[in-house]
């Protein structure tokens, strides 16, 4: 049976993204470009968006998943 590992990103629509404790803030780029770049980076690492949970009018949790591999099974991200 296929196993999954998960990663959670918090996106603050004022210009901050936190992925598993690594926080990034917006620089001089537009907010949409900043968020898209962050999501594209996760996609290149094999993460697929599984759901979005809004937590306030200004932020949401984005939940990503990817299949586990022999090297990642049983490990914590």
C-alpha positions as CSV (number, residue, x, y, z in Angstrom):
1,X,0.0,0.0,0.0
2,X,1.2,3.5,-0.9
3,X,2.5,5.5,2.0
4,X,2.6,9.3,2.1
5,X,4.7,12.0,3.8
6,X,3.3,15.4,4.5
7,X,4.6,19.0,4.6
8,X,2.7,22.0,5.9
9,X,3.3,25.6,4.8
10,X,1.7,28.6,6.5
11,X,1.2,31.5,4.1
12,X,0.6,34.9,5.6
13,X,-0.9,37.1,2.9
14,X,1.0,40.1,4.2
15,X,4.2,38.5,2.8
16,X,5.5,35.7,4.9
17,X,5.7,31.9,4.3
18,X,6.8,29.3,6.9
19,X,7.5,25.8,5.8
20,X,8.3,23.3,8.6
21,X,10.0,26.0,10.6
22,X,11.9,27.7,7.8
23,X,10.5,31.2,7.5
24,X,10.8,33.4,4.4
25,X,9.6,37.0,4.1
26,X,8.8,38.9,0.9
27,X,11.4,41.2,-0.5
28,X,10.8,43.6,-3.3
29,X,8.7,41.2,-5.4
30,X,4.9,41.1,-5.7
31,X,3.0,39.0,-3.2
32,X,1.6,36.6,-5.8
33,X,5.0,36.1,-7.4
34,X,6.6,35.4,-3.9
35,X,4.0,32.8,-3.0
36,X,4.1,31.2,-6.5
37,X,7.9,30.9,-6.3
38,X,7.6,29.2,-2.9
39,X,5.0,26.8,-4.1
40,X,7.0,26.1,-7.3
41,X,10.0,25.2,-5.1
42,X,7.9,22.7,-3.2
43,X,6.6,21.2,-6.5
44,X,10.1,20.7,-7.8
45,X,10.8,18.7,-4.6
46,X,7.9,16.4,-5.5
47,X,5.3,17.9,-3.1
48,X,1.7,18.0,-4.4
49,X,-0.9,20.3,-2.9
50,X,-3.4,18.2,-1.0
51,X,-5.5,20.9,0.7
52,X,-5.8,24.4,2.0
53,X,-7.1,25.4,5.4
54,X,-7.8,29.1,5.9
55,X,-7.1,30.2,9.5
56,X,-7.8,33.9,9.2
57,X,-8.7,36.4,6.5
58,X,-4.9,36.9,6.2
59,X,-3.4,33.4,6.3
60,X,-3.9,29.8,5.5
61,X,-2.2,26.4,6.0
62,X,-1.3,24.6,2.7
63,X,-0.9,20.9,3.1
64,X,1.3,19.0,0.7
65,X,1.9,15.3,0.2
66,X,4.3,13.0,-1.7
67,X,4.8,9.3,-1.8
68,X,7.2,7.9,0.7
69,X,10.3,6.3,-0.6
70,X,12.4,3.6,1.0
71,X,14.8,6.2,2.3
72,X,12.1,8.5,3.7
73,X,9.8,6.0,5.2
74,X,9.7,6.3,9.0
75,X,11.6,9.6,9.0
76,X,10.2,12.9,10.2
77,X,10.5,15.8,7.7
